[in-house]
Amino acid sequence: MIDQKTISSRAWAELLLLGLIWGGSFLSIRIALDEITPLTSVAHRTTWAMLVLWGVVALMRLPLPRNPMVWFAFLIMGLLNNALPFTLLAWGQLHIESGLTSILNAATAIFGVIAASLFFADERITLHKAVGVCLGFLGVATAIGLENFRNLDLRSMAQLAVIGGTICYALAGVWARKMLAGQPPQVAAAGMLTGATLIMLPLAWMSDGPLTLDLGPRTLAAIGYYAIVATAGAYLLYYRVLGMAGSGNLMLVTLLVAPIAIVLGALVLEEKLGANAYAGFGLLVVGLIILDGRVLRALRIDPSASGR
């Protein structure tokens, strides 16, 4: 169901801030990858963010779950929402521009609608959702460039890896609704990142050795940003905006992240994207706007009239 909640000026300000934070995360990850591997990059991200969030949980004196199944759910959530997508996106950024990564990442909302419709009876795909999803897929295909599917090289494989990460995010949303409903958001985020860290630390250790902070200042600053600000801080801000604006309005952050990442990539890394990337992003935006339904309601077209 589309969220009818009005967005206050404060919610808009925090929504824009969240888009800015996440837009900057693509740049910071790409900078860190100049010195460390994707596995080590993700291990740093989950470990430091986990410690910060458990600190928040302790300060707020929130109760911890006692049911072992909840901790198992945290582990799977960490795999689906952090370990797998973070690694796939980081590896993808080694071979494609951070701006293009952010565009493909915007497809998360499209895959989220599809995943929810498969698992939940109250989130079936209606006509307006089908149109939005189709436009979204067309946008993704346009951004990737159909010619890349004919010759699978590192660049095209990297783009498919990023898409794989967005599918993981969509499945994580389903898992969270099924298994983590009722958990305080701070505890859920800290538990999720604990599960991700339990997966990533051993993998990074076996691949690259133990985590170290003996890194260049530029790399340390990038890690600090994407772990502390763009992961721990962003999750806390995410839930604040969710409470103020609702889940439907929160989806609008997807429209803000990609342009910010594209601008930062162009300014700092001198990245240049082809016309197909911008055309694909435009189609994605139209698809997401249709999924959101606000414009249809403004035009007095009732999107809930179809298939409900």
C-alpha positions, 0 to 999 in steps of 0.5 A, spaced: 500 500 500 502 506 498 504 511 504 499 517 504 503 520 510 505 527 509 512 529 509 514 535 514 519 540 513 524 536 518 523 530 515 524 533 508 531 535 511 533 529 514 531 525 507 535 530 503 541 529 509 540 521 508 541 521 500 547 526 501 550 521 506 549 515 502 551 518 495 557 520 498 558 512 500 560 510 493 565 515 493 568 513 499 568 506 498 571 507 491 577 511 494 578 505 500 579 500 494 585 503 492 589 500 498 584 495 500 581 489 497 573 489 497 573 483 502 577 487 507 573 494 505 566 490 507 569 487 514 572 494 516 565 497 514 561 492 518 565 491 524 566 499 526 559 500 524 557 494 529 561 497 535 558 504 534 551 501 534 552 496 540 554 503 543 548 506 542 544 500 544 547 500 551 546 508 552 539 507 550 539 501 555 535 497 550 533 490 552 537 484 548 533 478 545 533 472 548 530 467 543 536 464 539 532 464 533 532 471 533 540 471 533 539 466 527 535 471 524 540 477 525 545 472 522 541 471 515 539 478 515 547 480 516 548 476 510 543 478 505 543 486 507 550 487 508 555 481 507 553 479 500 551 486 497 556 490 500 561 485 497 558 485 490 557 492 490 565 493 492 567 489 487 563 492 482 566 499 483 573 496 482 571 495 474 565 501 473 564 508 475 561 509 482 556 513 479 554 508 475 554 503 481 549 508 484 544 508 478 544 500 478 543 500 486 537 505 485 533 498 482 533 496 489 526 499 490 524 495 483 526 488 486 523 490 493 516 490 490 517 484 486 520 480 492 514 483 496 509 481 491 512 473 491 512 473 499 506 477 502 499 477 499 498 484 501 503 487 497 501 483 490 503 487 484 497 492 481 497 495 474 501 501 476 506 497 480 507 493 474 508 499 469 513 502 474 517 495 475 517 495 467 520 502 466 525 500 472 527 494 468 528 498 462 532 503 465 537 498 468 538 495 461 539 502 458 544 504 464 548 497 463 547 498 455 544 492 452 551 491 448 554 489 454 550 482 455 553 480 448 560 480 451 561 478 458 567 482 460 569 484 467 565 491 466 559 487 464 560 482 470 561 488 475 555 491 473 551 484 474 554 483 481 551 490 483 545 488 480 546 482 484 547 486 490 540 490 489 537 483 489 540 481 496 537 488 499 530 486 496 530 479 499 533 482 506 527 486 506 522 480 506 526 477 511 526 483 516 518 483 515 518 475 516 523 474 522 525 481 525 518 484 526 517 487 533 525 488 534 527 495 536 530 498 530 537 500 533 537 492 536 535 490 529 541 494 526 546 492 531 544 485 531 544 485 523 551 488 523 554 483 528 551 477 523 555 480 517 561 481 521 561 474 523 561 472 516 566 478 513 571 478 519 574 470 517 573 471 510 577 477 510 582 474 515 583 468 510 584 472 504 588 478 506 590 477 513 587 481 520 584 488 519 589 493 520 589 501 521 596 501 518 593 505 512 594 511 508 590 517 511 585 518 505 583 510 506 582 511 513 578 517 512 574 513 507 573 507 512 571 512 517 566 515 513 562 509 510 563 505 516 561 510 522 557 515 518 554 512 512 552 505 515 552 506 523 549 513 523 545 512 516 541 506 519 539 511 525 537 516 521 534 512 516 529 509 522 528 516 524 525 518 517 521 512 517 518 514 523 516 521 521 515 520 513 513 513 513 516 507 508 513 509 502 516 516 502 522 514 505 523 510 498 524 517 495 531 517 498 533 512 492 532 518 487 536 522 491 542 518 492 544 517 485 545 524 482 549 526 488 554 520 487 554 522 480 556 529 481 561 527 487 564 521 482 565 527 477 568 532 481 573 528 485 574 522 481 573 525 474 568 520 472 564 520 466 558 517 464 555 515 457 548 518 455 545 511 456 547 511 464 543 518 464 537 515 460 537 509 464 537 513 470 531 517 467 527 511 466 528 508 473 526 515 476 519 515 472 518 508 474 520 509 482 515 515 481 509 511 478 511 506 484 510 511 489 504 514 486 504 521 488 504 524 481 498 519 479 494 522 485 496 529 484 493 528 477 487 525 480 489 518 477 487 513 483 493 507 482 489 503 487 483 502 483 487 497 478 488 490 481 485 491 488 
